[in-house]
Each structure stands twice: as C-alpha cells, then as structure tokens.
C-alpha cells in the first residue's frame, strides 16, 4: 500500500492518511485494521537540515521524534525517540518528525549534529503504526525546502514541482 499525507499533498495512486503525527497515526491504523497490507510505502515531501539538496529524492527506513525544545535543553521525554524497522538499509537517511516545521538555521545545524538529515511531519507515525502491525515499511521523499527562515515560502514555491516527482515515484510501483 502506498500512502501520502493528503490535503495539499495528495498524490495520484497513494492513499491519504492525514497531516502530522496524530492524524496519520489514527487514519493509518484504521486502514491497517480494515485491510492489512504486506508493505507500506510512504511518499512525501521533506525539509532539509542542510545535507540534502532541493528536489533530491531519498529513501529512508528510520524516523525520529526530536523536538526543537529538546535541542535547547528545555524538555525531555520518556518516549522512545527512534523508530527503525531493523531492515538492512540501503540508505542512512534519518528523518525527524514533529508537528512543527523548523524555521531556524541554528536549530537545523543542531539536528545535523544529532545525525538527522530531513524533516517530515508524518514518517515517525507511519513507522510506528507499521511496526505495531509487523508491516515492512519505507519512506520515499522529495526535498522541497531547507529548514530555515524561508522554509514555508520555499515549500510553497517548490511544492508543485515536488508533487510531480512524487507522482513519478508512485508510478514506478504501479
């Protein structure tokens, strides 16, 4: 099953599951309970902390949930911050997920120091649900922006081109 976030990121051939950590977790859980797939492929956009360039396509198997407040020692969590489906990875791209988009170049550098490459709002939830159902999963992403003060403006400017690339990604599975 190929899934995407939905709303303004609905991709032809992919099932929308919702934006952010909560919507995607709830809706993907419902889908998996109704008709459990053998494999999940999440296709989406991502912001780069600086190592990966605009419009690059990447495959990822690891997701983290590290909030900006953690970087400034303003918070902690008893929750597991890493989800990895423990497959032999052909990539070492690490995705960070949050319900917020990073708009600080300083914080992007801190995420890079932790070994994180990209940010996508849903992937941590997608991996969490897949793991709970024992479903193989991976994410395929297209970089739309850097995580800096221009993140939103650049995302808007690049999103249509990125969606076309995402549609090409989905088409290769059909």
Protein Blocks (a to p, Z undefined) as FASTA:
>chain_A
ZZdfbjjlccehiacebecjklmmmmmmmmmmmmccfbdcdddddddfhlacghiacddf
bdcdddfklmnopaccfbdfbdcehiacfbfcdcdddfbdcfbfklmmmmmmnopabdcf
klmmmmmmmmmnopacddddddfbdcdfklmmmmmmmmmmmmmmmmmmmmmmZZ
